[in-house]
Amino acid sequence: MASPSSLRRSTFLAEFIKAPFRVGAVAPSGKHLAQAMVSGIDPGRDMVVVEYGPGTGAFTDAIMPRLTERHRYFAVELTPAFAQILRERFPGRNFYDGSVADIEKFCREEGIPDRDSIDLVISGLPWASFPEPLQRSILDPLLRVLKPGGQLVTFGYHIGKMMRDGRRFYRMLPEYFQTVHQSKLILRNIPPAWVFTCTKKK
Ligand SMILES: C[S@@+](CC[C@H](N)C(=O)[O-])C[C@H]1O[C@@H](n2cnc3c(N)ncnc32)[C@H](O)[C@@H]1O
């Protein structure tokens, strides 16, 4: 019988075949990238942490053990089959069906203000396969809901930086954020990836 993780991989691949630009990868991210993505969750600080595009939970698996009673967490996922998998895997957590372009609405549903209320966004979104209007329709509200000094942590592949939409996205980031830090290339991910930590002006 197939293991739960191989079933998740098959669902991931099936959804990629249906909607390659939305899913943006043929397989979930690996553990080394996931650990680098979640290092901003500070156990000593009250934080609102929101995951964008969790897929089948590659980063969620690394987020969950770091969460304490000082943290609020919720996620927004556009592919209904993935959101359903996550609700079954992590009962008691909120995985909203929909687009992160509507993050302000999801903040209100969570009962938190739709301005300056999120400390950390951990994003699995495939930015390099999004056209500019979609990139901006996600970044504009993201900047409004982030607290001053709040952070977006996202990742990119080498190939993504070579694609036109990817190149434009990385050039756009300093327009939105006061600082953008690019990690060393994480080679132990297929494909290798960088983590970008983008901080909103205080
Ligand atoms: C590259 S996959 C990443 C999944 C997972 N975080 C990982 O790293 O394995 C991108 C995910 O973003 C989701 N997604 C794409 N556009 C979205 C949007 N506008 N709002 C929310 N999720 C979105 C896709 O459905 C998919 O699950």
The ligand as a MOL file (V3000), in Angstrom:
LIG
                    3D

  0  0  0     0  0            999 V3000
M  V30 BEGIN CTAB
M  V30 COUNTS 27 29 0 0 0
M  V30 BEGIN ATOM
M  V30 1 C 5.2900 25.4760 -5.6220 0
M  V30 2 S 3.8140 24.9570 -4.7550 0 CHG=1
M  V30 3 C 4.5080 25.0050 -3.1130 0
M  V30 4 C 3.8590 24.1040 -2.1480 0
M  V30 5 C 4.6320 23.9140 -0.8390 0
M  V30 6 N 4.7410 25.1400 -0.1010 0
M  V30 7 C 6.0110 23.3600 -1.1280 0
M  V30 8 O 6.9850 24.1280 -1.0660 0
M  V30 9 O 6.0980 22.1640 -1.4270 0 CHG=-1
M  V30 10 C 2.8330 26.4430 -4.8450 0
M  V30 11 C 1.5210 26.4110 -4.0690 0
M  V30 12 O 0.9300 27.7220 -4.1180 0
M  V30 13 C -0.4780 27.5640 -4.3190 0
M  V30 14 N -0.9820 28.8310 -4.8790 0
M  V30 15 C -0.7570 29.3470 -6.1280 0
M  V30 16 N -1.3540 30.5410 -6.2540 0
M  V30 17 C -1.9460 30.8140 -5.0530 0
M  V30 18 C -2.7120 31.9120 -4.5640 0
M  V30 19 N -2.9920 32.9880 -5.3260 0
M  V30 20 N -3.1770 31.8620 -3.2920 0
M  V30 21 C -2.9030 30.7740 -2.4890 0
M  V30 22 N -2.1830 29.7090 -2.9120 0
M  V30 23 C -1.7100 29.7260 -4.1730 0
M  V30 24 C -0.5680 26.3740 -5.2610 0
M  V30 25 O -1.8680 25.8120 -5.2380 0
M  V30 26 C 0.4920 25.4590 -4.6570 0
M  V30 27 O -0.0330 24.6990 -3.6020 0
M  V30 END ATOM
M  V30 BEGIN BOND
M  V30 1 1 1 2
M  V30 2 1 2 3
M  V30 3 1 2 10
M  V30 4 1 3 4
M  V30 5 1 4 5
M  V30 6 1 5 6
M  V30 7 1 5 7
M  V30 8 2 7 8
M  V30 9 1 7 9
M  V30 10 1 10 11
M  V30 11 1 11 12
M  V30 12 1 11 26
M  V30 13 1 12 13
M  V30 14 1 13 14
M  V30 15 1 13 24
M  V30 16 1 14 15
M  V30 17 1 14 23
M  V30 18 2 15 16
M  V30 19 1 16 17
M  V30 20 1 17 18
M  V30 21 2 17 23
M  V30 22 1 18 19
M  V30 23 2 18 20
M  V30 24 1 20 21
M  V30 25 2 21 22
M  V30 26 1 22 23
M  V30 27 1 24 25
M  V30 28 1 24 26
M  V30 29 1 26 27
M  V30 END BOND
M  V30 END CTAB
M  END
